[in-house]
Amino acid sequence: MEQAKNDPRMYQLYVSMMQDWDKYAGTQNVFMDYLLSGPDSQYGFWGLLSSVASVGSQEYDALVSMMYPAGDADMDGVVGANDVQTVLGNLGMTGAWWSQGVFNDSGVVDWNSVNSVKTNLDPQLVSLAQFAQLAVSGAPSTLAYQQTADFNAYGATYLSDMAWVSSYSGQGSVQRDQSSLGRQINVGGSVYAKGLGTFANSQVVVNLNGQYSQFQSTIGIDNWYNPALVDFQVYGDGKLLYNSGTISSWSGGRPIDVNVAGVNQLTLDVVAAGTSNTDDYADWGAARLISTANFGSATPYSVSYSLSLNGKVLTTQSIDSFMFANLQDGLYTITATATNPSGASASASTTLEVGPTGPGLVYTIPGNGQVQVEWGPGWGDSTYDLYRGTSPTSLSLIATDVNGTSYIDKGLSNGTTYYYAVAGVDGLGNPGPQGTTFQAMPTVLVTGDTYVSNMPFLSASNGSGAVQRDTSDVPVQGASWYRPLLLRWQPVTKGLGVQANSMIAIATNGAYATFKTTIGIDSMAGPGGSVVFMIRNGLGQTLYTSPVMTPSSPPISIVVPVTGAQVLMLYTTATSSNNRGDYADWGNARLVPVGLTYASDLPFSSSYNRSTPVVRNGSDASPAYPNGGPMIMNGATYLKGLGVGAFSVVQFNLAGAFSTLDFTAGFDQVAGANPLPVSFAIETSNSYYGSSLITAGSAPIPVSFSLAGAQWLKLIVYNDGPANDGFYNQYFDWGLVELWK
């Protein structure tokens, strides 16, 4: 029960209960009174804890969130000086509760906590000095170059956090807090953690209900893409409030501040202004609404922000919300001055240190006993420091002053998850903050397919240099190596990297039934790519032709029959006037031998597996892994197979079509150190095999079994633990179940 007391789900449960009570049974007050002072029971109402009436629990915070305004830490019914003092005094505290300044169940007193106070503050209950101090509070004290921070006096409501009446985008959908292609929003060289990513023509409609005074944003073409021309328009109740005119890729970021007082419905449009909208990726950086409604009929305080660097004033703006977008490394001072209608004023300041950005993009590529860490260069970075740990909170420095943007971490244990972070170091040796933490697991890939990158080429030609095996053909500037394969920013371990025009010929000698691959323009190719992929056999017959693929095209996974082919030929053809950016990837290009059928690709004639379906090509580790997760046994990842538990039965109709069954079976890695024992069995229409007891620490068991004359096949896993023991961690893998003719 103590564990339930701190479980965040209890917060949502209580809120839902109170909302339902209010909707179906009367007022919340009756429900709350009954909860707090009802029948004497150690479990409270509806089987919940008695601690519902004591500070420091999910239940208690859920109750007060329905009774008091967000920001009211002392629960006196108003948000005033005491609440300001509580939140600012506890800023950065973790494991905190409502009375310590957490009003959203996050457990951290942060920007959102300060924002809650600002949004609900009664200005009559704070001094001008306290109001000014609040105006510069909540933002981070350090930033990487290009990152932004919002300083505001009245609190901000971001459009990306609101429900929308409607939205559409010229490509895909309007994105919340990322660009239209899923990257961080980058406008005018500044990165915005909040905002809207769109593609012209686009529209977002939001109900304001007259609650806000200003709409603010930094608008522009996303920095990742080619030349574009768009027009940003803001409408309030159908009336045009702002029109940017034509904005190009060279316009940078344009801050806008639009009066929306009294507006009930806000509409944001982005209209293509050029002859083509091919690259019209347009962003509303930090799109936010400001409300001064807590002043009632009184005149809100006027606020100005002053920004200085090393004692020199860079800008002074009279604005309710000041967006800091840094230009260079250094120690900045932000000063807010609040002035009331009588002319009295007060000021408060804070400092913000800007350092090197660190990597713009980090990804990891696991291998056998190693992990390759890759990152994009950041502004102000001279070298890099690399951190690793076996948990996100145990990172330690493993490499300093790394030149370039790649590092191979060797001597690792297969099957162990490692966590990495990279920090930029400027030319003076000052390290910046650690970037986002990424994880990877070194592993051996087990598959019955034959990878083309492991085969000799009969012949090959390429638009630039040689065809690359298991890397892209995108070179690293100033280095003799190439970047890993990346399709839609996802690393691909195996495959071929080329630049159109290219051709690769391999001898298949009639030994393979199908060719499988995922094709696309490599994510690091840059703009301008335009390629067609084509597959032919040695007789010149075309087996597959792709549509024209560009950097914005999603990767395409294909399966091509090649039975009887003696030679297979892979082509890429540039469709533009030059091949700049035509870096194309044949991701995981592989051949399936003739006579091989994977059991995971066959229909089940019947199946039973505990309370979940049998998982094809993944483990049965749900709900810990909602998608099953990879099948990993003894540090090796099996790309094909079946994930089950105990007890389970999977049956196939074979009709005497196969001669041999091969597989490797055992506990999946997620079973942990103490799974209860199991055993497995193979049963056919004419034979039977039963395994010995499999316990914690048992090595995976390879099996080759005759299927001669078998009309059907059953794969069975028995629960051999104590009676009524449940299904404790009995995650079992049938790895690489191959049926051979």
BELQUINOR-V663247 format. One record per run of one state. SS is the DSSP state (a for helix, b for strand, c for the rest). FROM is the first residue (numbers start at 1). LEN is the number of residues. If there is no record, write none. Layout:
ss,from,len
SS,FROM,LEN
SS,FROM,LEN
This chain:
ss,from,len
c,1,1
a,2,4
c,6,2
a,8,17
c,25,3
a,28,10
c,38,7
a,45,3
c,48,2
a,50,4
c,54,4
a,58,10
c,68,13
a,81,9
c,90,4
b,94,1
c,95,3
a,98,3
c,101,7
b,108,1
c,109,2
a,111,10
c,121,2
a,123,3
c,126,2
a,128,8
c,136,6
b,142,3
c,145,2
b,147,6
c,153,4
b,157,2
a,159,3
c,162,4
b,166,3
c,169,6
b,175,2
c,177,8
b,185,3
c,188,2
b,190,3
c,193,2
b,195,5
c,200,2
b,202,6
c,208,6
b,214,9
c,223,6
b,229,8
c,237,2
b,239,10
c,249,5
b,254,6
c,260,5
b,265,8
c,273,8
b,281,10
c,291,2
a,293,3
c,296,6
b,302,8
c,310,2
b,312,7
c,319,2
b,321,5
c,326,4
b,330,10
c,340,5
b,345,11
c,356,6
b,362,5
c,367,4
b,371,5
c,376,7
b,383,7
c,390,6
b,396,7
c,403,3
b,406,4
c,410,7
b,417,9
c,426,5
b,431,1
c,432,6
b,438,4
c,442,2
b,444,3
c,447,3
b,450,2
a,452,3
c,455,4
b,459,3
c,462,6
b,468,2
c,470,5
b,475,1
c,476,6
b,482,1
c,483,2
b,485,3
c,488,2
b,490,3
c,493,2
b,495,5
c,500,2
b,502,6
c,508,4
b,512,10
c,522,8
b,530,8
c,538,4
b,542,4
c,546,3
b,549,2
c,551,5
b,556,6
c,562,5
b,567,8
c,575,8
b,583,11
c,594,2
b,596,3
a,599,3
c,602,4
b,606,4
c,610,5
b,615,2
c,617,14
b,631,3
c,634,2
b,636,3
c,639,2
b,641,4
c,645,3
b,648,6
c,654,6
b,660,8
c,668,1
a,669,3
c,672,6
b,678,7
c,685,3
b,688,3
c,691,3
b,694,1
c,695,6
b,701,6
c,707,5
b,712,8
c,720,12
b,732,9
c,741,1
